[in-house]
């Protein structure tokens, strides 16, 4: 994570990039708070830069105690990059939309974060900024060069995933605040592309 903190800060302060949201929230599966998935960094910095005032990384850990409901906050960069870790018992419904709102309310009450909009036209009216959840979905890229049987297995995997419960529904997210972004999965990249450059076309009969 430390390798990307300064880059994310630079993007957040770069007014030449259109703002994607005041608060941008990513669900991360990284147990270690010092780590972050490549697909999230790809989404923020590489695919189409997503500028936000505050970046939130939310992690959910399901524990054996059935009714545990706890959270921990790590202000990586205060008012800029924040990580929230939930510990939820296996009987607790992971309604992240509601739980996250509760966390934000607590942080505001404790004056740990400023959630007001930073758009110049709205800043003076004390308008709460918008919150946008980003959900990353992998798909099998056509840039793969897989053996036939592996290709069939991967396609079967994604077919099953397609008909199973989506991540946004599984975590109880409000669909009006969710953007689903596709992320290409490259397992075995094509390395031998046969292509010849010529100076001009020749007519072939």
C-alpha positions in Angstrom: 0.0 0.0 0.0 2.8 2.4 0.9 4.0 2.4 -2.7 0.8 4.0 -3.9 -0.1 6.4 -1.1 1.7 9.4 -2.6 0.3 8.7 -6.1 -3.3 8.5 -4.8 -2.7 11.8 -2.9 -1.4 13.4 -6.1 -4.4 12.3 -8.0 -6.7 13.6 -5.3 -5.2 17.0 -5.6 -5.0 17.1 -9.4 -7.8 19.4 -10.4 -7.1 18.7 -14.1 -8.8 15.3 -13.6 -12.6 15.4 -13.3 -13.7 14.4 -9.8 -15.4 10.9 -9.8 -16.8 11.3 -6.3 -16.3 13.1 -3.0 -16.0 9.7 -1.2 -14.9 6.7 -3.1 -15.2 3.3 -1.3 -13.6 0.1 -2.4 -14.2 -3.3 -0.8 -10.9 -5.0 -0.3 -10.2 -8.7 0.5 -6.6 -7.9 1.7 -6.4 -9.0 5.4 -3.2 -7.1 5.9 -3.9 -3.3 6.1 -0.5 -2.6 4.5 -1.6 -4.4 1.3 -4.0 -3.7 -1.5 -5.1 -5.6 -4.5 -3.7 -4.8 -7.9 -7.2 -4.5 -9.4 -8.1 -1.6 -7.0 -4.9 0.3 -7.8 -5.6 -0.4 -11.5 -9.1 1.0 -11.1 -7.9 4.2 -9.3 -4.8 5.0 -11.2 -4.6 3.1 -14.5 -7.9 2.4 -16.2 -9.4 5.8 -16.0 -8.0 7.9 -13.1 -10.7 8.3 -10.4 -10.2 11.4 -8.4 -11.9 11.7 -5.0 -11.5 13.8 -1.9 -11.4 10.8 0.4 -10.6 7.2 -0.6 -12.0 4.5 1.7 -10.9 0.9 1.8 -13.4 -1.5 3.5 -12.5 -5.0 4.6 -14.9 -7.6 6.1 -13.7 -10.4 8.2 -16.2 -13.2 9.2 -15.3 -14.7 12.6 -16.5 -17.8 14.5 -18.3 -16.0 17.3 -21.8 -15.7 15.8 -22.8 -12.3 17.1 -19.5 -10.3 16.9 -20.0 -6.8 15.4 -16.9 -4.7 15.7 -15.0 -2.3 13.5 -11.5 -0.7 13.5 -10.4 2.5 11.6 -7.0 3.2 10.3 -6.4 6.8 9.2 -3.7 6.1 6.6 -3.7 9.7 5.6 -6.2 11.7 7.7 -9.1 13.1 5.7 -7.6 11.5 2.5 -7.1 7.7 2.7 -9.0 5.7 5.4 -9.3 2.0 5.9 -12.2 0.4 7.8 -12.0 -3.2 9.1 -15.2 -5.0 10.1 -15.3 -8.1 12.3 -18.7 -9.7 11.9 -20.0 -13.0 13.3 -21.2 -15.6 10.9 -24.8 -14.9 12.0 -24.6 -11.1 11.4 -25.9 -10.1 8.0 -23.1 -8.1 6.3 -25.2 -5.0 5.5 -22.2 -3.0 4.7 -24.2 0.0 3.4 -25.8 0.5 6.9 -22.7 -0.5 8.9 -20.5 1.9 6.9 -22.9 4.8 7.5 -22.8 4.1 11.2 -18.9 4.2 11.1 -19.0 7.5 9.2 -21.5 8.9 11.8 -19.2 7.9 14.6 -16.1 9.4 12.9 -18.0 12.7 12.2 -19.2 12.9 15.8 -15.6 12.4 17.1 -14.4 15.0 14.6 -12.1 12.5 12.9 -13.2 13.1 9.4 -14.8 15.9 7.3 -17.5 14.5 5.0 -18.7 17.8 3.6 -18.6 18.3 -0.1 -15.5 20.0 -1.4 -17.1 21.1 -4.6 -16.5 24.9 -4.7 -20.2 25.6 -5.5 -21.4 23.4 -2.5 -18.7 23.9 0.1 -20.3 27.1 1.5 -23.7 25.5 2.0 -22.4 22.6 4.2 -23.7 19.9 1.9 -22.6 16.4 2.7 -20.5 14.9 -0.1 -21.6 12.0 -2.3 -20.5 8.4 -1.5 -19.8 5.9 -4.2 -19.0 2.2 -3.8 -16.8 0.6 -6.4 -17.3 -3.1 -7.0 -14.7 -4.9 -9.1 -15.7 -7.9 -11.3 -13.1 -10.0 -13.1 -13.7 -11.3 -16.6 -11.5 -13.6 -18.6 -9.5 -11.4 -21.0 -9.1 -12.3 -24.7 -5.4 -11.7 -24.2 -5.0 -15.1 -22.7 -3.4 -18.0 -24.5 -4.8 -21.0 -22.6 -4.8 -24.7 -23.4 -8.3 -25.9 -24.4 -9.1 -27.7 -21.2 -8.0 -24.7 -19.0 -10.0 -22.3 -21.2 -13.1 -24.5 -20.6 -12.5 -24.6 -16.8 -12.1 -20.8 -16.7 -15.2 -20.2 -18.7 -17.2 -22.6 -16.5 -15.9 -20.7 -13.4 -17.1 -17.4 -14.7 -20.5 -18.8 -15.8 -21.1 -20.1 -12.2 -20.0 -16.8 -10.8 -22.3 -14.9 -13.2 -25.4 -16.8 -11.9 -24.4 -16.7 -8.2 -25.2 -13.9 -5.8 -23.4 -10.6 -6.8 -21.0 -8.9 -4.5 -23.0 -5.8 -4.2 -26.1 -7.8 -3.1 -24.0 -10.1 -0.9 -22.7 -7.1 1.1 -26.1 -5.3 1.2 -25.0 -2.3 -0.8 -27.5 0.3 -2.0 -27.4 -0.1 -5.8 -27.9 3.6 -6.3 -24.5 4.2 -4.8 -22.7 1.3 -6.6 -20.6 1.3 -9.7 -19.6 -2.1 -11.0 -16.3 -2.1 -12.9 -15.0 -4.9 -15.1 -11.4 -6.0 -14.5 -9.5 -8.1 -17.1 -8.0 -11.4 -15.7 -4.9 -12.3 -17.6 -3.6 -15.8 -16.6 -1.4 -16.7 -19.5 -0.7 -13.8 -21.8 -0.2 -14.2 -25.5 3.5 -13.9 -26.2 3.9 -14.9 -29.8 1.9 -12.6 -32.1 2.7 -13.1 -35.8 2.4 -9.9 -37.7 4.6 -8.6 -40.5 5.0 -4.9 -41.4 5.1 -4.0 -45.1 5.7 -0.7 -46.8 2.8 -1.0 -49.3 0.1 -3.4 -50.3 0.7 -5.8 -53.2 -2.2 -7.1 -55.2 -2.7 -10.8 -55.0 -4.8 -12.6 -57.5 
